[in-house]
Amino acid sequence: MSLRQMEYFLTVVEESSFTRAAELLHVTQPALSHQIKALEKSVGGALLERMTRGVGLTPMGRAFLPHAELAVRSAAQAQRAARAAAGAEGGELHIAALHAVAVGLLPEVFARWSRAHPGVRLLLHEYGTTEQLEEQVERGVADLAIGPRPAHWTGAVTGVGEEEIVLAVPFDDLPQALNFVRAGEAPSAGRTQVELGELAELAWVRCAMEPVVHGRRFLDWACGQAGFSPRTAVWTEHTSTAVRMAAAGVGIAAAPAHVVRGAVGEDCAVLSVEPAWRRELTVFTRSEPAGVLGAFVRTVTEVLAVHAR
């Protein structure tokens, strides 16, 4: 059994056709069929069956498929990791990130990286939870992940900075007597911080990606500490959608500052919470980041340092 045979097998499964797979692999169809038969002889049974429309998996093939996928991904990651550790300029880095980090932070990181390392292509994979990031790096889908410190990761974890969670609040919902600052105004024009209890009567735009703290969704826990339960107007899937909803006047959205600032207009106030909501951001990898991986970690750290000023 060879890695090439498994790659051939996966291509046939993906295309559901020996003919199309042979074209993509730049081999003749008889050569492809020969390699598949050799693979089936090695595993001890048929993996594929010809059907009326295309090619399907046998029960043995369905059992074999996820392991073949992992083997091929691991081989590709091993090659990328070796090149990255050697500082090789070329190839690509696969990066897993939370959606909010991808939207608010990574455009600046990727732009800076592309100017300094034009020979290394970046491929971004976006997810909703830190647990998903851990899974993708563990499976070899990504070379590194960017997000809050993972709870169960046994590989290398590098702290790269902090992000502040702020509130985007429709200005018309705020008591005028409290003199809050509209987005874009100078801080001297009024208040830029708020105690959570002051917003108890307002509606919230919640996000399915909201983290869990002490067994409860973060806003339920934080508002509970302030003596009230948040009244939810809308649930969204993505943080960036929640911010857009707040900008349109639907309700309050809580999101990282690098997502909120610049995404809302003068009809919103962008407020810090007293005391401030901050969380650590990390980069985590299967082994200590060196070479190209280390350079990418430094780039993320530099961009976060600029944001913190």
DRENDRENPA-405411 format. One record per residue (C-alpha): residue in one letter; x, z, y. Coordinates in steps of 0.02 Angstrom, whole numbers, plus 50000, padded with zeros to 5 digits. Example, Ala and Ser with C-alpha at 12.3 -4.5 7.8 and 13.67 -1.06 7.14 Angstrom:
<sites>
a506155039049775 s506845035749947 
</sites>
This chain:
<sites>
m500005000050000 s500714995050169 l500254997950350 r500054979150372 q498774978650231 m497774992550314 e497834983150481 y497184967550392 f495794977850311 l495254985350478 t495224968250561 v494104961150424 v492934976150441 e492874974550631 e492534955750627 s491444956250470 s492284939850424 f493864934450333 t493894918350435 r493844926750606 a495044940350549 a496304927350490 e496204918550659 l496494934750755 l497944939750641 h498714922250648 v498804920750458 t497974908950336 q496384914750251 p497174913850076 a498614924850137 l497384937350209 s496354937750049 h497944940349948 q498434955550053 i496684963050039 k496694960749850 a498414969049842 l497734983749943 e496204985249829 k497344985149675 s498374999049753 v496875010249788 g496045006249621 g494454997249668 a493524985349782 l493464990149967 l492524974950033 e491074964549972 r490474947650031 m488684948250091 t487394935450147 r487944938250327 g489774942550336 v490804955550245 g490284973550210 l491074989550146 t490884995949969 p490655014849944 m492525015749910 g492845005750068 r491785017650174 a492805032350108 f494445023250139 l494015017150316 p494295033050422 h495965036550337 a496555018750367 e496045020050550 l497015036450568 a498555029150483 v498595013950596 r498285024250754 s499635036750703 a500895022850675 a500515015550846 q500645032750927 a502285036150837 q503015020250912 r502365024751086 a503015042551072 a504745036651020 r504845024551165 a504185037551286 a505435050651228 a506835038051250 g506255034251427 a505915016151380 e505085005851517 g503804995351428 g502314997451317 e500865008651364 l500245026451381 h498515031451320 i497805045351429 a496275056051394 a495455064851542 l493865073551592 h492705061851688 a492865072151849 v494765071551839 a494715052851805 v493595049651956 g494355061652082 l496195063052041 l496825049051930 p496595034252048 e497955041552160 v499025046452009 f498885029151931 a499265020352095 r500835030752121 w501355028151939 s501105009251946 r502245007852097 a503625018052013 h503415011851833 p502664994251836 g503254990951659 v502185004551579 r500335000551561 l499085014951570 l497495015451465 l496205028451515 h494955036751397 e493615047651481 y492725062451400 g491545076551445 t492375092051372 t494095099451343 e493695100451158 q493485081551154 l495175079651239 e495995090351106 e495185080050968 q495755063451042 v497575068751060 e497555076450887 r496845060450811 g498145049650900 v496895040551011 a497805047251165 d499635051551196 l499175065351320 a497655073651396 i497295080351571 g496055094451594 p495825113351598 r496965123451484 p496375120451304 a495835135651205 h496495130851033 w497905118451062 t499475121650959 g500565108251041 a501385107951212 v500365112851366 t501065110451541 g500225117651695 v500175104651834 g499165113451970 e497435119752014 e495795112052067 e494495120652176 i492655119252131 v491665116952292 l489835114452337 a489055098752409 v487505105152500 p486215094152589 f486355099652770 d484485099852802 d484305113252668 l485495125352755 p484855138252880 q485405131753049 a485765149353109 l487205150552986 n488135136553079 f488915127352931 v490065112552958 r489465095152916 a490605084452808 g491895075952920 e491775088553062 a493245099153116 p493255116453031 s493215124553204 a491425118153222 g490765131853107 r490835139552933 t491615130952784 q491375145252660 v489815153152587 e489345167752478 l488355161452330 g486885173052363 e486555164252529 l486005148852429 a484825157852311 e483255148952373 l483955131252361 a483825118552218 w485325113152114 v485885096952035 r486635101651867 c487835092051756 a487905091251567 m489805092751580 e489655110051658 p490855121851567 v490285137151468 v490875154351528 h490555170251430 g489315161051320 r488295153951465 r488365138251571 f489495141651718 l488185140751856 d486975151751759 w488355164551740 a489015163451919 c487295164052001 g486815178251885 q488305187951951 a487615184652127 g485905191352078 f484855175652052 s484495161451931 p484835143751995 r483295132852015 t483735116051939 a483035100352020 v483945087251914 w485085086551762 t486415072751760 e487685066951632 h489185064951748 t489935075351889 s490075060452004 t488215056951983 a487805075052029 v488825073252189 r487925057252236 m486265066052208 a486805080052325 a487335067252456 a485585059752447 g484775076752479 v484175081052303 g485025097952293 i486685107252282 a488055100552168 a489595110152113 a491105099152077 p492995098552098 a493525096152279 h494455080052236 v492785072652177 v491715078952322 r492785075952475 g492575057952535 a491055055352422 v489765063152539 g489265058552715 e488775068552868 d487125073852791 c488065085852678 a489115101352701 v490605103652584 l490795122352561 s492015133552472 v491305148552381 e491845166252424 p492805171152322 a493485153852285 w493125145252119 r494785138652052 r495365132951881 e497035127751812 l497355109651766 t498565105551625 v499315091051532 f499395093751345 t500305083551214 r500755084951031 s502585088351072 e503575093051228 p503385078851356 a505025069651385 g505535052651447 v504025042651507 l502825056651461 g503845068951563 a503855056851710 f501955055451702 v501765074351702 r502865075351857 t501795062051944 v500195072051911 t501035087851975 e501595079152135 v499855072452173 l499025089252143 a500305097452259 v499785085452397 h497945089552367 a498315108252378 r499035107052555 
</sites>
